[in-house]
Amino acid sequence: MLMNAKFFKYALVGFFNTLIHWIIFIVLFYSGQPQSMSNFVGFCVAVTFSFFANAKWTFNSEATTARYLLYVFFIGSLASIFGWYADSRDINPIFTLIAFSSISLLIGFLYSKFIVFKVSRAQ
């Protein structure tokens, strides 16, 4: 399958993942939680959907516990760093969501394709 088709599938899953993430972020943040916690929790809930959908639909790969943990740790760390930086600079929460969603789409795709769901046979 062409990389463009895989990226399209990944982006479509990412659209739904982003909706989940943003809704949770907004609810937590406006309930008094800091951006770092709101961003990380929103990510953790949304990533479960994203991981399994991408394993099955985008990369046609087995969803193992090791792969899940590898993905969650890396992208979760990225989410926490974004949130921490936003908190430390008092950045508007909507900017945090947009920046994280945009950057994590590309970084997440590359990380998933070449590390998490990498298979030894030619694709």
N, CA, C and O of each residue as an XYZ file, in Angstrom:
492
protein
N       0.850     -1.183      0.000
C       0.000      0.000      0.000
C       0.888      1.236      0.000
O       1.906      1.291      0.690
N       0.498      2.188     -0.757
C       1.263      3.422     -0.817
C       1.284      4.124      0.524
O       0.328      4.043      1.296
N       2.384      4.817      0.798
C       2.495      5.555      2.052
C       1.390      6.608      2.153
O       0.893      6.874      3.247
N       1.000      7.209      1.022
C      -0.053      8.224      1.048
C      -1.379      7.647      1.518
O      -2.107      8.307      2.260
N      -1.706      6.426      1.099
C      -2.952      5.784      1.520
C      -2.897      5.477      3.009
O      -3.889      5.651      3.717
N      -1.754      5.026      3.483
C      -1.605      4.755      4.917
C      -1.719      6.051      5.712
O      -2.358      6.087      6.763
N      -1.104      7.099      5.213
C      -1.182      8.372      5.922
C      -2.623      8.887      5.955
O      -3.061      9.442      6.963
N      -3.356      8.704      4.857
C      -4.762      9.121      4.819
C      -5.560      8.364      5.881
O      -6.339      8.965      6.621
N      -5.368      7.046      5.955
C      -6.064      6.247      6.965
C      -5.668      6.701      8.369
O      -6.519      6.854      9.244
N      -4.383      6.913      8.571
C      -3.894      7.366      9.873
C      -4.514      8.717     10.228
O      -4.913      8.940     11.371
N      -4.593      9.603      9.262
C      -5.170     10.936      9.499
C      -6.668     10.845      9.809
O      -7.173     11.597     10.642
N      -7.368      9.943      9.155
C      -8.794      9.778      9.422
C      -9.026      9.249     10.842
O      -9.893      9.745     11.560
N      -8.259      8.257     11.233
C      -8.326      7.771     12.615
C      -7.947      8.911     13.558
O      -8.557      9.084     14.613
N      -6.943      9.679     13.171
C      -6.493     10.822     13.965
C      -7.568     11.881     14.148
O      -7.622     12.537     15.188
N      -8.417     12.054     13.154
C      -9.520     13.006     13.263
C     -10.429     12.622     14.439
O     -10.763     13.456     15.280
N     -10.819     11.346     14.479
C     -11.683     10.890     15.562
C     -10.946     10.885     16.902
O     -11.522     11.212     17.940
N      -9.690     10.518     16.865
C      -8.846     10.557     18.062
C      -8.772     11.985     18.602
O      -8.850     12.202     19.812
N      -8.623     12.941     17.714
C      -8.528     14.344     18.105
C      -9.825     14.835     18.745
O      -9.789     15.562     19.738
N     -10.972     14.442     18.182
C     -12.251     14.823     18.788
C     -12.339     14.326     20.232
O     -12.712     15.077     21.134
N     -11.997     13.069     20.438
C     -12.018     12.487     21.783
C     -11.080     13.267     22.701
O     -11.452     13.655     23.809
N      -9.861     13.488     22.221
C      -8.833     14.179     23.000
C      -9.290     15.584     23.385
O      -9.206     15.971     24.551
N      -9.768     16.340     22.412
C     -10.156     17.726     22.659
C     -11.316     17.829     23.646
O     -11.310     18.682     24.533
N     -12.306     16.959     23.489
C     -13.458     16.994     24.400
C     -13.007     16.744     25.836
O     -13.419     17.454     26.754
N     -12.171     15.746     26.025
C     -11.688     15.440     27.372
C     -10.817     16.578     27.903
O     -10.942     16.966     29.064
N      -9.939     17.110     27.058
C      -9.092     18.232     27.464
C      -9.954     19.395     27.958
O      -9.715     19.937     29.037
N     -10.942     19.769     27.173
C     -11.794     20.918     27.515
C     -12.544     20.682     28.821
O     -12.591     21.564     29.678
N     -13.126     19.505     28.976
C     -13.871     19.192     30.197
C     -12.950     19.264     31.412
O     -13.300     19.882     32.418
N     -11.778     18.640     31.328
C     -10.860     18.637     32.473
C     -10.304     20.035     32.759
O     -10.272     20.472     33.910
N      -9.868     20.732     31.706
C      -9.266     22.050     31.908
C     -10.258     23.022     32.533
O      -9.924     23.741     33.475
N     -11.478     23.042     32.005
C     -12.469     23.969     32.541
C     -13.109     23.474     33.836
O     -13.968     24.140     34.413
N     -12.674     22.288     34.282
C     -13.052     21.798     35.614
C     -11.959     22.103     36.638
O     -12.063     21.722     37.804
N     -10.900     22.802     36.183
C      -9.861     23.241     37.102
C      -8.537     22.508     37.031
O      -7.637     22.804     37.816
N      -8.386     21.560     36.117
C      -7.117     20.833     35.998
C      -6.118     21.647     35.163
O      -6.532     22.410     34.290
N      -4.815     21.495     35.416
C      -3.818     22.193     34.591
C      -3.771     21.609     33.178
O      -4.221     20.487     32.943
N      -3.227     22.372     32.256
C      -3.125     21.920     30.865
C      -2.327     20.625     30.741
O      -2.677     19.750     29.948
N      -1.262     20.504     31.517
C      -0.437     19.302     31.414
C      -1.252     18.056     31.716
O      -1.179     17.076     30.975
N      -2.019     18.079     32.781
C      -2.841     16.931     33.161
C      -3.996     16.744     32.179
O      -4.294     15.617     31.782
N      -4.639     17.825     31.790
C      -5.759     17.740     30.850
C      -5.315     17.155     29.516
O      -6.010     16.320     28.937
N      -4.164     17.592     29.032
C      -3.647     17.107     27.754
C      -3.258     15.638     27.853
O      -3.566     14.854     26.955
N      -2.595     15.265     28.920
C      -2.144     13.880     29.067
C      -3.323     12.918     29.230
O      -3.346     11.871     28.583
N      -4.291     13.245     30.071
C      -5.450     12.370     30.275
C      -6.268     12.271     28.982
O      -6.696     11.183     28.596
N      -6.478     13.396     28.326
C      -7.200     13.378     27.052
C      -6.511     12.484     26.043
O      -7.161     11.721     25.328
N      -5.218     12.580     25.989
C      -4.453     11.729     25.088
C      -4.595     10.261     25.455
O      -4.847      9.428     24.585
N      -4.440      9.935     26.726
C      -4.470      8.530     27.145
C      -5.794      7.852     26.808
O      -5.809      6.689     26.407
N      -6.891      8.560     26.967
C      -8.197      7.990     26.632
C      -8.319      7.825     25.112
O      -8.717      6.767     24.626
N      -7.978      8.863     24.382
C      -8.125      8.833     22.927
C      -7.156      7.862     22.256
O      -7.487      7.271     21.228
N      -5.977      7.694     22.820
C      -4.963      6.858     22.187
C      -5.359      5.383     22.142
O      -4.912      4.647     21.263
N      -6.181      4.957     23.070
C      -6.612      3.566     23.056
C      -7.420      3.276     21.792
O      -7.192      2.274     21.115
N      -8.359      4.156     21.486
C      -9.099      4.024     20.229
C      -8.142      4.086     19.050
O      -8.180      3.230     18.166
N      -7.295      5.089     19.038
C      -6.374      5.316     17.930
C      -5.437      4.134     17.712
O      -5.227      3.703     16.578
N      -4.880      3.616     18.786
C      -3.928      2.509     18.667
C      -4.581      1.294     18.007
O      -4.048      0.747     17.041
N      -5.718      0.881     18.523
C      -6.361     -0.325     17.990
C      -6.886     -0.119     16.578
O      -6.798     -1.028     15.753
N      -7.429      1.057     16.284
C      -7.913      1.342     14.934
C      -6.751      1.358     13.939
O      -6.863      0.807     12.844
N      -5.651      1.979     14.314
C      -4.502      2.023     13.407
C      -3.834      0.660     13.252
O      -3.388      0.310     12.159
N      -3.763     -0.103     14.324
C      -3.166     -1.440     14.223
C      -3.937     -2.278     13.208
O      -3.348     -2.912     12.332
N      -5.248     -2.272     13.337
C      -6.095     -3.120     12.491
C      -6.285     -2.537     11.094
O      -6.076     -3.231     10.098
N      -6.679     -1.272     11.016
C      -7.117     -0.694      9.750
C      -5.985     -0.059      8.952
O      -5.896     -0.270      7.742
N      -5.125      0.707      9.598
C      -4.082      1.436      8.880
C      -2.877      0.566      8.560
O      -2.412      0.539      7.421
N      -2.366     -0.150      9.569
C      -1.125     -0.891      9.395
C      -1.308     -2.398      9.274
O      -0.329     -3.119      9.081
N      -2.550     -2.893      9.383
C      -2.841     -4.320      9.270
C      -1.831     -5.138     10.087
O      -1.185     -6.056      9.581
N      -1.725     -4.780     11.338
C      -0.709     -5.353     12.215
C      -1.351     -5.819     13.517
O      -2.457     -5.403     13.861
N      -0.651     -6.677     14.225
C      -1.140     -7.173     15.507
C      -0.996     -6.095     16.585
O       0.046     -5.449     16.698
N      -2.043     -5.916     17.359
C      -2.028     -4.945     18.465
C      -1.587     -5.674     19.728
O      -2.392     -6.324     20.395
N      -0.314     -5.562     20.046
C       0.218     -6.241     21.225
C       0.360     -5.248     22.380
O       0.350     -4.034     22.182
N       0.492     -5.789     23.574
C       0.691     -4.952     24.755
C       1.988     -4.159     24.633
O       2.025     -2.974     24.965
N       3.046     -4.802     24.162
C       4.338     -4.116     24.018
C       4.229     -2.940     23.049
O       4.748     -1.858     23.322
N       3.563     -3.149     21.932
C       3.388     -2.060     20.956
C       2.552     -0.930     21.546
O       2.859      0.248     21.364
N       1.501     -1.305     22.250
C       0.638     -0.300     22.879
C       1.431      0.557     23.859
O       1.345      1.785     23.839
N       2.199     -0.103     24.712
C       2.992      0.637     25.704
C       4.048      1.506     25.040
O       4.295      2.630     25.479
N       4.669      0.997     23.994
C       5.680      1.763     23.250
C       5.059      3.033     22.671
O       5.641      4.114     22.754
N       3.886      2.889     22.092
C       3.188      4.023     21.483
C       2.724      5.025     22.540
O       2.961      6.226     22.418
N       2.065      4.517     23.572
C       1.522      5.393     24.612
C       2.632      6.157     25.323
O       2.495      7.354     25.574
N       3.722      5.482     25.647
C       4.805      6.156     26.357
C       5.390      7.293     25.526
O       5.586      8.394     26.041
N       5.670      7.044     24.258
C       6.294      8.056     23.412
C       5.365      9.245     23.167
O       5.733     10.390     23.430
N       4.167      8.972     22.665
C       3.260     10.059     22.326
C       2.708     10.710     23.601
O       2.451     11.914     23.620
N       2.528      9.920     24.661
C       2.091     10.476     25.946
C       3.118     11.434     26.516
O       2.767     12.460     27.100
N       4.381     11.101     26.347
C       5.449     11.999     26.788
C       5.406     13.301     26.001
O       5.595     14.383     26.556
N       5.156     13.185     24.711
C       5.036     14.370     23.870
C       3.859     15.241     24.327
O       3.975     16.465     24.389
N       2.732     14.606     24.645
C       1.557     15.340     25.128
C       1.865     16.055     26.444
O       1.481     17.209     26.633
N       2.548     15.377     27.337
C       2.891     15.983     28.628
C       3.852     17.153     28.468
O       3.712     18.174     29.141
N       4.816     17.004     27.591
C       5.781     18.082     27.346
C       5.065     19.311     26.784
O       5.330     20.437     27.207
N       4.160     19.091     25.831
C       3.385     20.208     25.282
C       2.588     20.895     26.378
O       2.597     22.121     26.482
N       1.900     20.107     27.194
C       1.082     20.670     28.270
C       1.908     21.399     29.303
O       1.533     22.482     29.754
N       3.034     20.814     29.683
C       3.921     21.451     30.664
C       4.426     22.788     30.131
O       4.419     23.794     30.840
N       4.867     22.786     28.860
C       5.376     24.017     28.267
C       4.277     25.082     28.219
O       4.525     26.253     28.508
N       3.068     24.668     27.853
C       1.946     25.612     27.793
C       1.637     26.186     29.171
O       1.370     27.380     29.305
N       1.674     25.334     30.194
C       1.455     25.811     31.557
C       2.538     26.799     31.980
O       2.247     27.838     32.573
N       3.786     26.464     31.671
C       4.903     27.309     32.114
C       4.922     28.667     31.414
O       5.468     29.632     31.950
N       4.343     28.748     30.243
C       4.316     29.993     29.467
C       2.935     30.643     29.452
O       2.737     31.673     28.807
N       1.986     30.041     30.161
C       0.606     30.533     30.215
C       0.030     30.714     28.812
O      -0.551     31.749     28.490
N       0.205     29.687     27.992
C      -0.264     29.701     26.608
C      -1.751     29.366     26.571
O      -2.223     28.540     27.353
N      -2.472     29.990     25.687
C      -3.897     29.747     25.514
C      -4.137     28.262     25.233
O      -3.469     27.687     24.373
N      -5.077     27.632     25.942
C      -5.324     26.199     25.777
C      -5.672     25.778     24.351
O      -5.286     24.686     23.933
N      -6.381     26.598     23.599
C      -6.732     26.224     22.231
C      -5.477     26.114     21.368
O      -5.394     25.252     20.493
N      -4.499     26.989     21.616
C      -3.242     26.897     20.880
C      -2.520     25.602     21.228
O      -1.937     24.958     20.356
N      -2.557     25.220     22.504
C      -1.933     23.967     22.935
C      -2.558     22.792     22.190
O      -1.844     21.925     21.687
N      -3.873     22.760     22.118
C      -4.557     21.666     21.430
C      -4.223     21.622     19.943
O      -3.948     20.555     19.394
N      -4.248     22.768     19.304
C      -3.972     22.818     17.866
C      -2.526     22.423     17.580
O      -2.266     21.626     16.679
N      -1.595     22.973     18.336
C      -0.175     22.673     18.116
C       0.118     21.198     18.359
O       0.774     20.548     17.546
N      -0.369     20.674     19.479
C      -0.116     19.260     19.778
C      -0.753     18.350     18.733
O      -0.120     17.399     18.274
N      -1.985     18.627     18.357
C      -2.678     17.787     17.375
C      -1.959     17.798     16.035
O      -1.833     16.758     15.389
N      -1.494     18.951     15.619
C      -0.801     19.064     14.330
C       0.537     18.333     14.333
O       0.824     17.541     13.436
N       1.329     18.600     15.323
C       2.664     18.001     15.382
C       2.594     16.505     15.657
O       3.356     15.731     15.078
N       1.684     16.094     16.539
C       1.605     14.667     16.861
C       1.072     13.845     15.693
O       1.336     12.644     15.634
N       0.330     14.449     14.758
C      -0.132     13.716     13.585
C       1.053     13.227     12.762
O       1.135     12.042     12.438
N       1.953     14.110     12.430
C       3.108     13.732     11.621
C       4.091     12.862     12.401
O       4.516     11.814     11.915
N       4.446     13.289     13.591
C       5.398     12.515     14.393
C       4.816     11.142     14.735
O       5.519     10.133     14.676
N       3.532     11.108     15.091
C       2.879      9.846     15.431
C       2.835      8.882     14.263
O       3.046      7.682     14.440
N       2.560      9.397     13.063
C       2.540      8.534     11.878
C       3.917      7.922     11.628
O       4.041      6.709     11.460
N       4.935      8.754     11.606
C       6.283      8.255     11.351
C       6.723      7.263     12.431
O       7.297      6.219     12.120
N       6.459      7.583     13.673
C       6.796      6.698     14.787
C       6.043      5.365     14.677
O       6.619      4.303     14.910
N       4.774      5.425     14.326
C       3.978      4.202     14.180
C       4.473      3.354     13.022
O       4.656      2.145     13.164
N       4.686      3.981     11.885
C       5.088      3.245     10.684
C       6.470      2.620     10.810
O       6.670      1.465     10.433
N       7.413      3.374     11.335
C       8.786      2.883     11.326
C       9.249      2.233     12.628
O      10.311      1.612     12.657
N       8.480      2.362     13.692
C       8.892      1.769     14.970
C       7.816      0.844     15.527
O       8.054     -0.356     15.665
N       6.653      1.367     15.846
C       5.629      0.573     16.535
C       5.087     -0.556     15.674
O       5.039     -1.699     16.129
N       4.677     -0.271     14.444
C       4.074     -1.288     13.592
C       4.993     -1.745     12.474
O       4.526     -2.286     11.472
N       6.262     -1.540     12.625
C       7.226     -1.966     11.617
C       7.179     -3.493     11.512
O       7.224     -4.207     12.513
N       7.091     -3.956     10.298
C       7.127     -5.399     10.048
C       8.292     -5.698      9.144
O       8.700     -4.850      8.350
N       8.830     -6.883      9.251
C      10.040     -7.212      8.507
C       9.792     -7.443      7.021
O      10.716     -7.280      6.224
N       8.575     -7.819      6.621
C       8.318     -8.058      5.208
C       8.030     -6.741      4.485
O       7.620     -5.756      5.100
N       8.250     -6.745      3.180
C       7.995     -5.542      2.379
C       6.504     -5.246      2.360
O       5.685     -6.164      2.310
N       6.150     -3.969      2.401
C       4.739     -3.567      2.381
C       4.415     -2.882      1.104
O       3.274     -2.468      0.897
